[in-house]
Amino acid sequence: MYEIARRTLTLCTEPMGEVTVTIGLPYEEPTGEWSCPYRVDGLAGWEHERKVTGVDSLAAVELAVATVRAALTGSHEAKEGLLSWDDEPVGRRPQIVYVNWDKDHDIAYIAMKHEIVPGDAVRQTVAEEVVLDFASSGELLGMELVNAATLLPSEMRI
């Protein structure tokens, strides 16, 4: 893999360790789709090169970054608070939400985490054209927007 981006996180265990994320250069497949290789070293089960495929090189890179973020945040180490980025910038850093927009029915779902499985949402709150889904812990899982073309910001309507 020809590396284009790398980040090293500290694994706060005894002894201390590191988790290294590497994103590779996207390349065109014989089918015309684009793939982007990535690798996560230091998390059990991720120590080999993987790839995601998108319609173009940018989509492939975006999918690789989203997949890596989901792998890190969904890991046991992150859930236990064992991962840290020592050089994390001060202030706010971007967070990912997952948007699925059915343009034909003009309904969008914005998920706060990569995967919501049936049964995760135990409570819903309806407010006009918005339905909020909550977990049993009270955390917001996602929201459904009716009339999404009007409610979604232009950046999310691509």
C-alpha positions in Angstrom: 0.0 0.0 0.0 1.3 3.5 -0.9 0.5 5.5 2.3 -1.1 8.9 2.0 -2.2 9.4 5.6 -1.3 8.0 9.1 -2.3 8.6 12.7 -1.0 7.0 15.8 -3.1 6.8 18.9 -1.9 5.8 22.4 -3.3 2.5 23.8 -3.5 3.2 27.5 -2.9 -0.3 28.8 -0.2 -2.0 30.9 2.2 -1.9 29.1 1.4 1.1 27.0 0.8 0.4 23.3 0.0 2.1 20.1 -2.8 1.9 17.5 -1.7 3.0 14.1 -4.2 3.9 11.3 -2.9 4.0 7.7 -4.9 5.1 4.7 -3.5 4.2 1.2 -3.6 5.8 -2.2 -6.9 5.0 -4.0 -6.7 3.1 -7.2 -9.0 2.2 -10.1 -10.3 -1.3 -10.3 -10.7 -3.1 -13.7 -14.5 -2.6 -13.2 -14.1 1.2 -13.2 -14.9 1.5 -9.5 -12.2 2.9 -7.1 -10.8 1.2 -4.1 -8.9 2.7 -1.1 -6.8 0.5 1.1 -6.5 1.0 4.8 -5.0 -0.7 7.8 -5.4 -0.5 11.6 -2.5 -2.0 13.6 -2.8 -2.5 17.3 -6.5 -3.5 17.5 -7.0 -7.3 17.6 -8.4 -8.6 14.3 -7.5 -5.6 12.2 -3.8 -6.3 11.5 -4.1 -6.8 7.8 -4.7 -4.6 4.8 -8.4 -4.1 3.9 -10.1 -1.9 1.2 -13.3 -0.2 0.5 -14.7 0.5 -2.9 -16.6 3.6 -4.1 -17.8 5.2 -7.4 -14.7 7.4 -7.6 -11.5 8.0 -5.8 -12.9 10.6 -3.4 -15.8 8.3 -2.4 -13.3 5.5 -1.8 -11.2 7.8 0.5 -14.3 9.0 2.3 -15.5 5.4 2.9 -12.0 4.4 4.1 -11.9 7.2 6.7 -15.5 6.5 7.8 -14.8 2.8 8.1 -11.6 3.4 10.2 -13.5 5.8 12.4 -16.2 3.2 13.0 -13.7 0.5 13.7 -11.9 2.7 16.3 -15.0 4.0 18.0 -16.7 0.6 18.0 -13.6 -1.1 19.4 -13.5 -2.5 22.9 -10.5 -0.3 23.6 -12.4 2.9 22.7 -15.5 1.9 24.7 -13.2 1.3 27.7 -11.6 4.7 27.3 -8.2 3.2 26.4 -7.5 5.1 23.2 -6.2 8.6 23.1 -4.7 10.9 20.5 -1.9 12.7 22.3 -1.7 15.5 19.7 -5.5 16.0 19.6 -6.3 19.6 18.7 -7.7 21.9 21.3 -11.3 22.7 20.8 -13.9 21.0 18.7 -13.0 18.3 16.2 -15.4 17.1 13.5 -17.7 14.2 14.4 -19.3 11.9 11.8 -23.0 11.3 11.4 -24.5 8.9 8.8 -27.1 10.3 6.5 -29.4 8.1 4.4 -31.8 10.2 2.2 -34.6 8.6 0.2 -35.1 11.4 -2.3 -38.1 9.7 -3.9 -40.0 9.8 -0.6 -38.1 12.9 0.7 -37.3 11.2 4.0 -33.8 11.2 5.6 -32.4 9.3 8.5 -29.4 10.8 10.4 -27.7 8.2 12.5 -25.4 9.2 15.3 -23.5 5.9 15.2 -22.3 3.7 12.3 -24.8 0.8 12.9 -28.1 0.8 14.7 -29.5 -2.7 15.1 -33.2 -3.5 15.6 -34.1 -3.2 19.2 -31.5 -0.4 20.0 -34.2 2.3 19.8 -36.5 1.9 22.7 -38.1 5.3 22.8 -39.2 7.8 20.1 -40.1 11.5 20.4 -42.0 13.1 17.6 -41.7 16.8 17.0 -43.6 18.0 13.8 -41.5 16.6 10.9 -38.8 15.0 13.0 -38.8 11.6 14.9 -36.0 11.2 17.4 -34.8 7.6 18.3 -33.3 7.0 21.8 -31.5 4.0 23.3 -32.4 2.6 26.7 -29.5 4.6 28.2 -31.1 7.8 27.0 -28.5 8.6 24.3 -29.8 9.9 20.9 -29.3 7.2 18.2 -30.7 9.0 15.2 -33.4 11.1 13.7 -35.8 10.7 10.8 -36.7 13.8 8.8 -39.9 14.1 6.8 -39.6 16.8 4.1 -35.9 16.3 4.2 -35.2 18.5 1.1 -36.4 21.5 3.2 -34.9 20.4 6.6 -31.5 19.2 5.6 -28.7 21.7 5.3 -27.4 22.1 1.7 -24.1 20.3 2.7 -26.1 17.1 3.5 -28.2 17.2 0.4 -25.5 16.0 -2.0 
